[in-house]
Amino acid sequence: MKGTVGKMTTNERLRLYDPVTYVIRVEGVIDPAWSNRLGGMRINVIKAHRQSATELVGSVKDQAALIGILETLYDLGLPILSVERMAAV
């Protein structure tokens, strides 16, 4: 039996142009108004006592769109904590 990655089995081949749902976590707070600039991702702010984080969840049309979202987060100066592929759309 093949292992699993996220919720997909490793025998399901992902291509660069496949749409996929991602969960991206960054340190800091992103205003939900930024959703359109971040590919329409749903923005959830996670408040903690000393440090806040933001979770972005949504379908990304392909790897190029994912890179665009990550570059926008970098340009905003937000450290990326994790990027998790959930499942093919």
TIVO-2410 file (N, C-alpha, C; in nm, 3 decimals):
# residues 89
REC num residu      c1      c2      c3 atome chaine
REC   1      M   0.084  -0.118   0.000     N      A
REC   1      M   0.000   0.000   0.000    CA      A
REC   1      M   0.088   0.124   0.000     C      A
REC   2      K   0.056   0.218  -0.083     N      A
REC   2      K   0.134   0.341  -0.092    CA      A
REC   2      K   0.104   0.430   0.028     C      A
REC   3      G   0.203   0.517   0.067     N      A
REC   3      G   0.184   0.611   0.176    CA      A
REC   3      G   0.094   0.726   0.136     C      A
REC   4      T   0.061   0.811   0.232     N      A
REC   4      T  -0.025   0.926   0.202    CA      A
REC   4      T   0.050   1.056   0.222     C      A
REC   5      V   0.012   1.154   0.145     N      A
REC   5      V   0.063   1.291   0.158    CA      A
REC   5      V  -0.060   1.377   0.172     C      A
REC   6      G  -0.076   1.448   0.287     N      A
REC   6      G  -0.199   1.521   0.309    CA      A
REC   6      G  -0.313   1.421   0.307     C      A
REC   7      K  -0.412   1.443   0.224     N      A
REC   7      K  -0.524   1.350   0.212    CA      A
REC   7      K  -0.521   1.275   0.079     C      A
REC   8      M  -0.411   1.288   0.006     N      A
REC   8      M  -0.396   1.219  -0.122    CA      A
REC   8      M  -0.298   1.104  -0.105     C      A
REC   9      T  -0.319   0.996  -0.178     N      A
REC   9      T  -0.221   0.889  -0.176    CA      A
REC   9      T  -0.108   0.924  -0.271     C      A
REC  10      T   0.010   0.869  -0.244     N      A
REC  10      T   0.126   0.901  -0.327    CA      A
REC  10      T   0.114   0.847  -0.468     C      A
REC  11      N   0.020   0.754  -0.494     N      A
REC  11      N   0.004   0.705  -0.630    CA      A
REC  11      N  -0.084   0.798  -0.714     C      A
REC  12      E  -0.142   0.904  -0.654     N      A
REC  12      E  -0.214   1.007  -0.728    CA      A
REC  12      E  -0.114   1.114  -0.765     C      A
REC  13      R  -0.078   1.122  -0.892     N      A
REC  13      R   0.026   1.215  -0.938    CA      A
REC  13      R  -0.030   1.356  -0.951     C      A
REC  14      L   0.035   1.451  -0.890     N      A
REC  14      L  -0.002   1.591  -0.899    CA      A
REC  14      L   0.084   1.655  -1.007     C      A
REC  15      R   0.021   1.732  -1.092     N      A
REC  15      R   0.093   1.802  -1.198    CA      A
REC  15      R   0.096   1.951  -1.165     C      A
REC  16      L   0.187   2.024  -1.226     N      A
REC  16      L   0.205   2.167  -1.197    CA      A
REC  16      L   0.080   2.249  -1.225     C      A
REC  17      Y  -0.004   2.203  -1.314     N      A
REC  17      Y  -0.120   2.280  -1.356    CA      A
REC  17      Y  -0.251   2.230  -1.294     C      A
REC  18      D  -0.245   2.140  -1.196     N      A
REC  18      D  -0.366   2.090  -1.130    CA      A
REC  18      D  -0.412   2.185  -1.019     C      A
REC  19      P  -0.543   2.208  -1.006     N      A
REC  19      P  -0.593   2.285  -0.892    CA      A
REC  19      P  -0.585   2.201  -0.765     C      A
REC  20      V  -0.548   2.265  -0.656     N      A
REC  20      V  -0.530   2.195  -0.528    CA      A
REC  20      V  -0.574   2.289  -0.415     C      A
REC  21      T  -0.627   2.233  -0.308     N      A
REC  21      T  -0.660   2.310  -0.189    CA      A
REC  21      T  -0.538   2.315  -0.099     C      A
REC  22      Y  -0.506   2.435  -0.053     N      A
REC  22      Y  -0.391   2.456   0.035    CA      A
REC  22      Y  -0.434   2.523   0.164     C      A
REC  23      V  -0.358   2.496   0.270     N      A
REC  23      V  -0.365   2.570   0.395    CA      A
REC  23      V  -0.227   2.630   0.413     C      A
REC  24      I  -0.221   2.763   0.417     N      A
REC  24      I  -0.095   2.834   0.433    CA      A
REC  24      I  -0.102   2.910   0.565     C      A
REC  25      R  -0.002   2.894   0.649     N      A
REC  25      R   0.002   2.967   0.777    CA      A
REC  25      R   0.121   3.062   0.777     C      A
REC  26      V   0.094   3.185   0.820     N      A
REC  26      V   0.200   3.286   0.830    CA      A
REC  26      V   0.197   3.349   0.968     C      A
REC  27      E   0.312   3.400   1.008     N      A
REC  27      E   0.320   3.473   1.133    CA      A
REC  27      E   0.268   3.614   1.107     C      A
REC  28      G   0.186   3.665   1.197     N      A
REC  28      G   0.132   3.800   1.181    CA      A
REC  28      G  -0.014   3.797   1.142     C      A
REC  29      V  -0.068   3.916   1.119     N      A
REC  29      V  -0.211   3.932   1.091    CA      A
REC  29      V  -0.230   3.988   0.951     C      A
REC  30      I  -0.320   3.925   0.875     N      A
REC  30      I  -0.358   3.974   0.744    CA      A
REC  30      I  -0.505   4.013   0.751     C      A
REC  31      D  -0.535   4.133   0.706     N      A
REC  31      D  -0.673   4.180   0.702    CA      A
REC  31      D  -0.750   4.097   0.599     C      A
REC  32      P  -0.872   4.054   0.632     N      A
REC  32      P  -0.952   3.976   0.536    CA      A
REC  32      P  -0.975   4.048   0.404     C      A
REC  33      A  -0.962   4.179   0.400     N      A
REC  33      A  -0.978   4.254   0.275    CA      A
REC  33      A  -0.872   4.215   0.171     C      A
REC  34      W  -0.764   4.149   0.214     N      A
REC  34      W  -0.658   4.105   0.124    CA      A
REC  34      W  -0.692   3.976   0.050     C      A
REC  35      S  -0.807   3.917   0.076     N      A
REC  35      S  -0.842   3.789   0.017    CA      A
REC  35      S  -0.829   3.789  -0.135     C      A
REC  36      N  -0.881   3.890  -0.203     N      A
REC  36      N  -0.874   3.894  -0.350    CA      A
REC  36      N  -0.730   3.898  -0.399     C      A
REC  37      R  -0.643   3.970  -0.329     N      A
REC  37      R  -0.502   3.977  -0.370    CA      A
REC  37      R  -0.428   3.848  -0.340     C      A
REC  38      L  -0.489   3.763  -0.261     N      A
REC  38      L  -0.427   3.635  -0.225    CA      A
REC  38      L  -0.505   3.519  -0.286     C      A
REC  39      G  -0.549   3.537  -0.408     N      A
REC  39      G  -0.614   3.430  -0.483    CA      A
REC  39      G  -0.750   3.390  -0.433     C      A
REC  40      G  -0.817   3.478  -0.357     N      A
REC  40      G  -0.950   3.445  -0.305    CA      A
REC  40      G  -0.946   3.351  -0.186     C      A
REC  41      M  -0.829   3.334  -0.126     N      A
REC  41      M  -0.815   3.246  -0.010    CA      A
REC  41      M  -0.898   3.300   0.107     C      A
REC  42      R  -0.957   3.209   0.186     N      A
REC  42      R  -1.028   3.246   0.308    CA      A
REC  42      R  -0.922   3.279   0.413     C      A
REC  43      I  -0.936   3.392   0.481     N      A
REC  43      I  -0.836   3.438   0.577    CA      A
REC  43      I  -0.891   3.425   0.719     C      A
REC  44      N  -0.820   3.348   0.802     N      A
REC  44      N  -0.857   3.328   0.942    CA      A
REC  44      N  -0.742   3.374   1.030     C      A
REC  45      V  -0.766   3.473   1.115     N      A
REC  45      V  -0.662   3.520   1.208    CA      A
REC  45      V  -0.671   3.438   1.335     C      A
REC  46      I  -0.556   3.387   1.379     N      A
REC  46      I  -0.546   3.306   1.499    CA      A
REC  46      I  -0.473   3.390   1.603     C      A
REC  47      K  -0.546   3.436   1.704     N      A
REC  47      K  -0.487   3.522   1.806    CA      A
REC  47      K  -0.430   3.436   1.918     C      A
REC  48      A  -0.310   3.473   1.960     N      A
REC  48      A  -0.245   3.407   2.073    CA      A
REC  48      A  -0.203   3.516   2.171     C      A
REC  49      H  -0.161   3.477   2.289     N      A
REC  49      H  -0.124   3.575   2.391    CA      A
REC  49      H  -0.011   3.666   2.345     C      A
REC  50      R   0.094   3.609   2.292     N      A
REC  50      R   0.211   3.689   2.256    CA      A
REC  50      R   0.228   3.706   2.107     C      A
REC  51      Q   0.170   3.619   2.030     N      A
REC  51      Q   0.195   3.620   1.886    CA      A
REC  51      Q   0.069   3.575   1.812     C      A
REC  52      S   0.039   3.644   1.704     N      A
REC  52      S  -0.076   3.606   1.621    CA      A
REC  52      S  -0.027   3.545   1.491     C      A
REC  53      A  -0.114   3.466   1.432     N      A
REC  53      A  -0.084   3.404   1.304    CA      A
REC  53      A  -0.209   3.415   1.217     C      A
REC  54      T  -0.189   3.396   1.088     N      A
REC  54      T  -0.301   3.396   0.995    CA      A
REC  54      T  -0.296   3.267   0.914     C      A
REC  55      E  -0.414   3.209   0.895     N      A
REC  55      E  -0.428   3.087   0.816    CA      A
REC  55      E  -0.506   3.122   0.691     C      A
REC  56      L  -0.451   3.086   0.576     N      A
REC  56      L  -0.517   3.106   0.447    CA      A
REC  56      L  -0.560   2.969   0.397     C      A
REC  57      V  -0.685   2.955   0.358     N      A
REC  57      V  -0.737   2.827   0.312    CA      A
REC  57      V  -0.812   2.849   0.182     C      A
REC  58      G  -0.782   2.767   0.082     N      A
REC  58      G  -0.857   2.777  -0.041    CA      A
REC  58      G  -0.797   2.699  -0.155     C      A
REC  59      S  -0.872   2.694  -0.262     N      A
REC  59      S  -0.827   2.625  -0.383    CA      A
REC  59      S  -0.738   2.718  -0.464     C      A
REC  60      V  -0.626   2.664  -0.508     N      A
REC  60      V  -0.531   2.738  -0.591    CA      A
REC  60      V  -0.530   2.669  -0.727     C      A
REC  61      K  -0.544   2.747  -0.835     N      A
REC  61      K  -0.566   2.686  -0.967    CA      A
REC  61      K  -0.447   2.609  -1.020     C      A
REC  62      D  -0.323   2.648  -0.980     N      A
REC  62      D  -0.205   2.574  -1.024    CA      A
REC  62      D  -0.084   2.620  -0.943     C      A
REC  63      Q   0.030   2.561  -0.969     N      A
REC  63      Q   0.151   2.592  -0.894    CA      A
REC  63      Q   0.196   2.737  -0.915     C      A
REC  64      A   0.173   2.792  -1.035     N      A
REC  64      A   0.210   2.932  -1.061    CA      A
REC  64      A   0.129   3.026  -0.971     C      A
REC  65      A   0.001   2.997  -0.952     N      A
REC  65      A  -0.083   3.078  -0.863    CA      A
REC  65      A  -0.035   3.066  -0.719     C      A
REC  66      L   0.006   2.946  -0.678     N      A
REC  66      L   0.060   2.927  -0.543    CA      A
REC  66      L   0.185   3.011  -0.523     C      A
REC  67      I   0.274   3.011  -0.620     N      A
REC  67      I   0.396   3.092  -0.610    CA      A
REC  67      I   0.360   3.240  -0.600     C      A
REC  68      G   0.259   3.285  -0.674     N      A
REC  68      G   0.215   3.424  -0.666    CA      A
REC  68      G   0.166   3.461  -0.527     C      A
REC  69      I   0.091   3.371  -0.464     N      A
REC  69      I   0.043   3.395  -0.328    CA      A
REC  69      I   0.160   3.402  -0.232     C      A
REC  70      L   0.253   3.307  -0.243     N      A
REC  70      L   0.369   3.305  -0.154    CA      A
REC  70      L   0.455   3.429  -0.173     C      A
REC  71      E   0.470   3.477  -0.296     N      A
REC  71      E   0.547   3.599  -0.321    CA      A
REC  71      E   0.479   3.721  -0.259     C      A
REC  72      T   0.346   3.726  -0.266     N      A
REC  72      T   0.273   3.836  -0.203    CA      A
REC  72      T   0.295   3.836  -0.052     C      A
REC  73      L   0.289   3.718   0.009     N      A
REC  73      L   0.314   3.707   0.153    CA      A
REC  73      L   0.457   3.752   0.186     C      A
REC  74      Y   0.552   3.714   0.104     N      A
REC  74      Y   0.692   3.756   0.123    CA      A
REC  74      Y   0.703   3.908   0.112     C      A
REC  75      D   0.638   3.966   0.009     N      A
REC  75      D   0.642   4.111  -0.009    CA      A
REC  75      D   0.580   4.185   0.109     C      A
REC  76      L   0.483   4.123   0.175     N      A
REC  76      L   0.421   4.182   0.293    CA      A
REC  76      L   0.508   4.167   0.418     C      A
REC  77      G   0.617   4.092   0.405     N      A
REC  77      G   0.708   4.072   0.518    CA      A
REC  77      G   0.655   3.975   0.622     C      A
REC  78      L   0.571   3.881   0.580     N      A
REC  78      L   0.512   3.784   0.672    CA      A
REC  78      L   0.584   3.651   0.662     C      A
REC  79      P   0.650   3.607   0.769     N      A
REC  79      P   0.718   3.478   0.767    CA      A
REC  79      P   0.619   3.364   0.746     C      A
REC  80      I   0.650   3.275   0.653     N      A
REC  80      I   0.565   3.160   0.623    CA      A
REC  80      I   0.597   3.049   0.723     C      A
REC  81      L   0.495   3.005   0.795     N      A
REC  81      L   0.511   2.900   0.894    CA      A
REC  81      L   0.491   2.762   0.832     C      A
REC  82      S   0.393   2.749   0.741     N      A
REC  82      S   0.371   2.620   0.677    CA      A
REC  82      S   0.286   2.636   0.551     C      A
REC  83      V   0.303   2.541   0.460     N      A
REC  83      V   0.220   2.529   0.340    CA      A
REC  83      V   0.181   2.382   0.333     C      A
REC  84      E   0.051   2.355   0.337     N      A
REC  84      E   0.005   2.216   0.338    CA      A
REC  84      E  -0.092   2.192   0.223     C      A
REC  85      R  -0.062   2.096   0.141     N      A
REC  85      R  -0.151   2.055   0.032    CA      A
REC  85      R  -0.256   1.962   0.092     C      A
REC  86      M  -0.382   1.995   0.069     N      A
REC  86      M  -0.489   1.913   0.128    CA      A
REC  86      M  -0.539   1.805   0.033     C      A
REC  87      A  -0.583   1.843  -0.087     N      A
REC  87      A  -0.637   1.744  -0.180    CA      A
REC  87      A  -0.652   1.808  -0.318     C      A
REC  88      A  -0.651   1.726  -0.419     N      A
REC  88      A  -0.678   1.776  -0.553    CA      A
REC  88      A  -0.824   1.818  -0.561     C      A
REC  89      V  -0.852   1.922  -0.639     N      A
REC  89      V  -0.988   1.972  -0.653    CA      A
REC  89      V  -1.057   1.897  -0.764     C      A
***
